[in-house]
Each structure stands twice: as structure tokens, then as C-alpha cells.
Amino acid sequence: MITALAFLFSFPSASVPLVSKILSDSHCSTLSYYTPNQSSSNSIALIDSLSTQLPNPGFEQSTKASAQKAGYAFDYYPANATTVDFFLNLPRMNYKIVILRTHGGMAFLTTSELYSQQRMVMDQLLDRVGAVDVNGTVYFGLYPKSVTELMCGRFNGTLILAMGCGASGTVDLANAFIGMGARGLIGWDNRVTISRSDSAYQVVIQNLLEHESIASSVRSASFEVGSDPVYGASLHYYPETQGQFSL
């Protein structure tokens, strides 16, 4: 039996990017839950990988109400929808805002797909996806290279709201999304409790949808909600040049 590692090195080095690209293309298929709202850039998506473990229906309803009041269509994706392939197809869905209510950390996003050594073997060898342990359950995690090398298509000025834990690697993740056409990213600079993140982003989303600038929306959340009481995490936006952008 030929292992994935042996398969990789059975090709000349110049061929590895080509082989990798061929394998990556298998992710770029149309999703079965692709809905009409996603054909318009006048839509907002809430991707809730935490809906089973840490549900907050009030946050979903508040976000939906704010979106609809501002004239945007709203799509909600619970945990059972947030697979690796779903995330990799995000650029094609053409959302104005993508809200990622997921676990995060040192430059990674956590999917709800259980980890397997036999899935996406080449991408694991190339450090484009990996395993993330969440309270004893291991899921696939996405890295900056997942965004730049595996995502299908490009974002069209989408604003990314990353609600999960952050760290110094948040900048790398933000740069990856921006490099793929995103307008910018709002995220935490440290670990954060989910209750604080939900509260802060409720303020951010409401302000953004009332046409406040990115910078003003983040300031409002920081003033009204404050930093995380346990870990001290604060909200930041990237890049700083987009601070005055408003919807």
C-alpha cells in the first residue's frame, strides 16, 4: 500500500503544486444547501459551528432581525452544515458579511467536521488543514493556508467577523482573508468567553447595519461591553486602512 507521504514524493518537486492543485479542486463543487439568498451580495451569513455545544438562539434572532431591518437577506448555518467543504466554498456565496461563530485560536478556525487522518491527506501533509481538540473531541481546523490555497473563488469585498478566540495569529488569518478579496476582518486578540463574544458582536453587527464605520462599530462594542473579564481579550479590525468603511 502506498502511503500519502510516499505518493507525494513519488513526483518530481516541480510537479507537487500541480498534484496538490488537482486534489484541492475536488473541494470546489456546488454545495447541496446552496440557497437563492446566496446569489446576491445583499446577504449576511451567520455560520454557527457552536450551535450544538454552546447554543445562543437569542444571538441568531437578534442578528436576523438587525439584518432584515437593514434590508439584507439572512442565512443561518448550524453546526451540522459547517463542514470543511462548506468553509472552502464560502467565497462563491458572495455574502456582504460573514459571521463566524466558531472556535478559534492561533490562526485557525474550527469546523464541525470530525477529524480523520484518511481525509484530505495531501492537505494535511502540506499543513493546509489539521486537527483541533475541543474538549476531547477532535475536529478539522482551517489555517491561513486553507484560505489562500484551498478556498474556491475569491471574496467580493466581504467583511469577516471572527467571533472565536484570537491570538497573535489572528493577523495571519486576517491577511489570508484579505488576500482572497475580503474587505477586512474583525477579531479578538486573545482567548475569549463565548458570552462576552456574543455580547460584543451583537453591538458590532447592529452598528455596522446602521451604517456606522468599522472603527466606530468596534469602539462602540469595546465601550458598551468591554474586554473579556477572564482573558482580557479586546476586539480589533484589520486592516487599519478600512476603519472608515461603512456599509
C-alpha positions in Angstrom: 0.0 0.0 0.0 1.4 3.4 -1.0 1.2 6.0 1.9 0.2 9.6 1.2 3.7 10.7 2.0 5.2 8.2 -0.5 2.7 9.4 -3.0 3.7 13.0 -2.6 7.4 12.3 -3.0 6.9 9.9 -6.0 6.5 13.1 -8.1 9.3 15.5 -9.1 9.3 18.5 -6.9 8.2 20.8 -9.7 5.0 18.6 -10.0 4.0 18.9 -6.4 2.0 22.1 -6.7 0.2 20.7 -9.7 -0.7 17.4 -7.9 -1.8 19.5 -4.9 -4.0 21.7 -7.0 -5.6 18.7 -8.7 -6.5 17.2 -5.3 -7.7 20.6 -4.0 -10.1 21.0 -6.9 -12.3 18.2 -5.5 -13.5 20.6 -2.8 -14.8 23.2 -5.3 -18.1 21.5 -6.0 -21.5 23.2 -5.6 -22.9 22.7 -2.2 -26.2 20.8 -1.8 -27.5 23.5 0.6 -26.7 26.5 -1.7 -29.8 28.8 -1.3 -31.2 31.6 -3.5 -30.1 34.3 -1.0 -26.5 33.4 -1.7 -26.8 34.6 -5.3 -26.9 38.2 -4.1 -24.3 40.3 -2.5 -27.1 41.8 -0.3 -27.0 38.9 2.1 -25.5 38.2 5.5 -24.4 34.7 6.8 -24.2 33.5 10.3 -22.1 30.4 10.4 -22.7 28.8 13.8 -20.4 25.9 14.5 -21.2 26.3 18.2 -24.9 25.8 17.8 -24.9 22.4 19.4 -22.2 22.8 22.1 -22.9 26.4 23.0 -26.2 27.5 21.6 -27.5 31.0 21.7 -30.7 31.3 19.8 -31.1 34.9 21.0 -27.9 35.9 19.2 -29.2 34.3 16.0 -32.6 36.0 16.3 -31.0 39.4 17.1 -28.7 39.1 14.1 -31.5 38.1 11.8 -33.7 40.9 13.0 -30.9 43.5 12.5 -30.1 42.2 9.0 -33.7 42.2 7.9 -34.4 45.7 9.3 -31.4 46.9 7.3 -32.7 45.3 4.1 -30.4 42.3 4.0 -31.3 38.7 3.4 -30.1 36.4 6.2 -28.8 32.8 6.0 -28.1 30.8 9.1 -25.9 27.7 9.1 -25.9 25.5 12.2 -23.2 23.1 13.3 -24.2 20.2 11.1 -23.7 22.3 8.0 -20.3 23.7 8.8 -18.0 21.1 7.2 -14.6 21.7 5.6 -16.1 21.8 2.2 -18.7 24.3 3.3 -16.0 26.7 4.5 -13.9 26.2 1.4 -16.8 27.3 -0.8 -17.5 30.5 1.2 -16.1 32.9 -1.4 -18.5 31.7 -4.0 -21.5 32.5 -1.9 -21.0 36.3 -2.4 -22.0 37.5 1.1 -21.7 41.1 2.2 -20.9 40.0 5.8 -19.8 36.5 7.1 -20.1 36.0 10.8 -18.0 33.1 12.1 -19.4 31.9 15.4 -16.7 29.2 15.8 -13.9 28.0 18.0 -10.7 29.7 17.1 -7.1 30.1 18.3 -3.6 30.6 17.0 -4.5 31.4 13.4 -7.2 28.7 12.9 -10.9 28.2 12.5 -12.6 25.1 13.8 -15.1 23.3 11.6 -17.8 20.9 12.9 -16.4 18.1 10.9 -14.8 15.3 12.9 -11.1 14.8 12.1 -9.9 11.9 10.1 -6.3 11.0 9.1 -7.7 9.5 5.9 -9.5 12.7 4.7 -7.6 15.4 2.9 -4.3 13.6 3.3 -2.3 15.7 0.9 -3.6 18.9 2.5 -2.7 17.6 6.0 0.8 16.9 4.8 1.1 20.4 3.4 -0.2 21.9 6.6 -3.3 23.4 5.0 -5.7 21.6 7.3 -5.2 20.0 10.7 -6.7 18.6 13.8 -8.1 20.7 16.6 -9.1 19.2 20.0 -12.1 20.9 21.5 -12.9 19.5 25.0 -11.8 16.0 24.0 -13.4 15.9 20.6 -11.1 16.4 17.6 -12.3 18.4 14.6 -10.8 19.6 11.3 -9.3 23.0 11.7 -8.6 25.5 8.9 -5.4 27.6 8.7 -4.4 30.7 6.8 -3.1 28.4 4.0 -6.6 26.8 3.9 -8.0 30.2 3.0 -5.3 31.2 0.4 -4.7 27.8 -1.2 -7.9 25.8 -0.8 -10.9 28.2 -0.9 -12.8 28.2 -4.1 -13.0 31.6 -5.9 -12.5 35.0 -4.3 -14.4 37.1 -1.9 -16.0 40.2 -3.3 -15.3 42.7 -0.6 -16.9 40.5 2.1 -16.4 41.7 5.8 -15.4 38.7 8.0 -16.5 38.8 11.7 -14.4 36.1 13.5 -16.0 35.5 16.9 -13.7 32.8 18.1 -10.6 33.0 20.3 -7.8 35.0 18.8 -4.1 35.4 19.4 -1.1 36.8 17.5 -2.0 34.6 14.6 -5.3 36.5 14.1 -3.3 38.9 11.9 -2.2 36.0 9.7 -5.8 34.8 9.4 -7.0 38.3 8.6 -4.3 38.7 5.9 -5.3 35.4 4.4 -8.9 36.5 4.0 -7.9 40.0 2.8 -5.6 38.4 0.2 -8.5 36.4 -1.1 -10.6 39.6 -1.6 -12.3 40.2 1.7 -12.8 43.8 2.8 -11.4 43.1 6.2 -11.7 41.1 9.4 -12.8 41.9 12.9 -11.5 39.6 15.6 -10.2 39.1 19.1 -6.6 39.4 20.2 -6.7 36.6 22.8 -8.9 33.8 24.2 -12.5 35.0 24.9 -15.5 33.6 26.6 -18.4 32.9 24.3 -20.9 35.0 26.3 -18.6 38.1 26.0 -18.1 37.5 22.3 -21.8 37.1 21.7 -22.5 40.4 23.5 -19.7 42.3 21.8 -20.6 41.2 18.3 -24.3 41.9 18.8 -23.2 45.5 19.3 -20.8 45.4 16.3 -23.4 43.9 14.0 -26.1 46.3 15.0 -23.8 49.3 14.4 -22.5 48.1 11.1 -26.0 47.5 9.8 -26.9 51.1 10.9 -24.1 52.3 8.6 -21.6 53.0 11.3 -18.0 52.6 10.2 -15.9 49.5 11.1 -13.8 51.5 13.5 -16.9 53.1 15.2 -18.6 49.8 15.5 -15.6 48.2 17.2 -15.3 51.2 19.5 -18.9 51.0 20.5 -18.6 47.3 21.4 -15.4 48.0 23.3 -17.1 50.8 25.3 -20.5 49.1 25.9 -19.3 45.6 26.5 -15.6 45.9 27.3 -12.7 43.4 27.1 -13.2 39.8 28.2 -13.2 39.6 32.0 -11.4 36.3 32.1 -8.7 36.5 29.4 -8.6 40.3 28.7 -9.3 39.9 25.0 -10.1 43.0 23.0 -11.6 43.5 19.6 -9.5 44.7 16.7 -10.1 45.2 13.0 -7.8 44.5 10.1 -6.5 46.2 8.0 -6.5 49.6 9.8 -6.9 51.3 6.4 -10.5 50.0 6.3 -11.5 51.6 9.6 -13.7 54.3 8.0 -15.6 51.8 5.7 -19.3 51.6 6.2 -22.0 49.5 4.5 
